[in-house]
Amino acid sequence: MEDLPVRDACIRRARPGDEAGAYHVCMKTGNFGKDGEPFYREDPDALGRIFVGPYLAFEPALSLILEDEMGICGYALGAFDSRAFYDRYEREWRPDLCAQFPEPTGDPAAWTRSEMVHSWYHHPDYTCPEPYADYPSHLHIDLLDRAQGRGYGRRMLEQVMEELRRRGSPGAHLGVSLMNEAAPGFYRKLGFRDLLRVGEGTDGCVYMGRRL
């Protein structure tokens, strides 16, 4: 049964212990913005380990959690200097992932979604769209269905961007799957513009940026 909207939710700074709830949100939005649970039953935390965990660990001051009476229902995450963040990820986070989850073998076309994500552990994508000097920070946001359409996403992104601005960042970027048809319009309303388009279909992504 689908979660029903609740009356209120609060936006707060991430804290220790949020990992399980935030990983769950990542999985539930992991099918190009739609419910990914049917695709990640064998490893529900596969996506969260790369798209949530490093931010909570390395950038807690730029990590916001959305929580209602049913639990964590969204997050907005940021990194001040993307290249520095990815460098730390490479040194401090990825080695353990690769040790715990061997690179899948065989025909990639036959891999499960979890196996595909495990392959990303071994072959990470550190794309930073140019001009990097204008958009060095990056953002990531996901909301469960029950929290969408209520203004929380906009408010969380604006709060993270305000903190980036306060720290002196000139701009931020984010990546959007080409399969997530609704997301680009949402970001354009917030002032983002297209910077780079790579790939196509399920592998395609558009990077969008906004000056701060």
N, C-alpha and C positions, 0 to 999 in steps of 0.2 A: 504494500500500500504506500502511495506517495505521501511524503511529509506535507502537512498542511501549514500554510503561513501562520506564524504566531504574531502576537500583537507588537512586540518590541524586540529589538536586538541592540546590543551595545558594541561599540568599537573600542578596543583596548589594545595596549601594547602586548606583544607576545611575551610569554613567560615559560619557564621550564615546565614540562608536562603537557604542553600543547601539541606535541608532535603527533600523537595518535589521532587526535581529532582533525588536525590539518592534513595529515596524510589521507585520511578518509575523504575529505573534501576533494583532494587532488584526484583520487581514484574515481569518485562519483562524477567528476567533470572531465574525466580522462578520455572520453570518446569524442574528441573535437568539440568540447564544450558540453557534450551530453553525457548521460550515465555510462561510465566505463566499467561498472561492476561486473557485468557478464563476461567481459574480456580479460579481467585480471583476477579471477577467482583463485588461480594457482599462486599468485603473489600480489596481494592487494596493495602492498607498499612499494611496488616497483617504481611507479612514477614519483611518489613522494620523496624517495631517497635522493632524487636529483633536482626536482623542481620546488621542493619545500625545505627539506632538512638542512641543506647548506646555508640557506638564508636565516633560518632560526638560529643556527650556530654561529655564523660569521657576521650577520647584520641584524642583531636583535632590535636595535633602535630604529630600524627601518622596516620592521615586521609588525603588521597590524593583524589582529584577529577579530572576526565578527562572531559574536556568540549570542544565542537566544536561549530560551528556557529548555530547549531540546538539546543544546550543546553547540559546539563550534559549527558554523554554517558558512564560513568564508574566510578569506585572508587577502591581504595585499602586501606584497613583499618588494623590497628594493635593494639595489646594490649601488653604492656611491660611485665607485670606480670599477667598471666592468672588467677591465683587464687585470686589475689587482685581485678582484674577486675570483676570477677564473684561475689565476695563478695559485691562489691559496687552495681553491678546490682541487686543482691538479696535485698539489703537494700533500694536502692534509685530509682530503675526503675521498678522492677517487681510488687511491691504492687499496683501501679496505673494501670498497665495492667490488673491485676486480678480484680480490682475494676470495670474497664470499660467493661471488656469482661468476662462474667461468663463462667465457665467451661461447655462445651457442655455435654449434657446428651444423653442417648439412645445408640444404637448400633454404635460403632465407625466405623464399615464398611459402615454405611450409612451417615457418616459425609461428609460435603463438605471439600474442601481443606482449606478454611478459618477456618472452625470449627476445623479442625485438628491442625492448627497453634495456634488457641486460646487455645487448650488443652495444647500446649507447654508452654504457658504463666504460666500455673498452675503446670506444671511438667517439669521444664527446664532440659536440658542436659548440665552438666558442665564437661564433659569428658576432662581430660588432660592426654595425653599418657605419659607413662614412657619411659626412666628416666626423670622425670620432671625437675630435676636440669640441664639437658642438653638442654631442649627445653621448657623453661618457657613462652616464648612469643608466641603469635599466630597471624595469618594473615587471611584476608578475601578479596576476589577480585571478581568483576563482571564487565563485559563489554557488552554493546549492540552489536548486530551483526555488525553494521556499523563501530565499532571501533576495531573489532577483526582482527587478522592476519596482524597487522601493527606494532607490536613491543611495543605497549603501555603497555600491561599487564606486560611484562618482565621489562620494565623500571620502572613502578610504584612499583612493588614488590621489585626490587633492591633498589629503593630509600627508601622504608619503612624499609627494612632489614638493610640498611646502617645506618639509624637513630637508629635502635635497637642496632646495633653493637656499635655505638658511645656512647650509654648510658650504655653499658656494658652487654648486653644480650648475653649469650653463644649460643643461638639457638632458633629457632621458629618452630612451627608446624601449620598445617591447616587440616581441614577435607574436604573430597571429597565424594560426594554421589557415590555409586557403579553404579547408573544409568547414571552418567555423564561419558561416556566412554572415551571422549577425554581428560579430565582434567588431569588424572594421568600422562600421557605421557608428557604433557606440564610441569608439576612440576618436573618430573624426569630430564628433560633437564636443569632445573634450579638448580639441585643438591639436590633435596629432595629425601628421601627414605621412604619406608613404615615402620611405627612404630607399628600400631595397626589396626586390622580389626574387626569391630563389626557389627552384624546383617546381613541381606541379603535382596536382592531385593530392593524395594522402601525404606525400612527402613535401608538398609545397608550403611556403611560409612567406608572409609579407612582414617586413620590419617597418615599424612606424615610429616617428620621433616627434618630440615637442620641445621647444625652447622654454626654459624656465626663467 
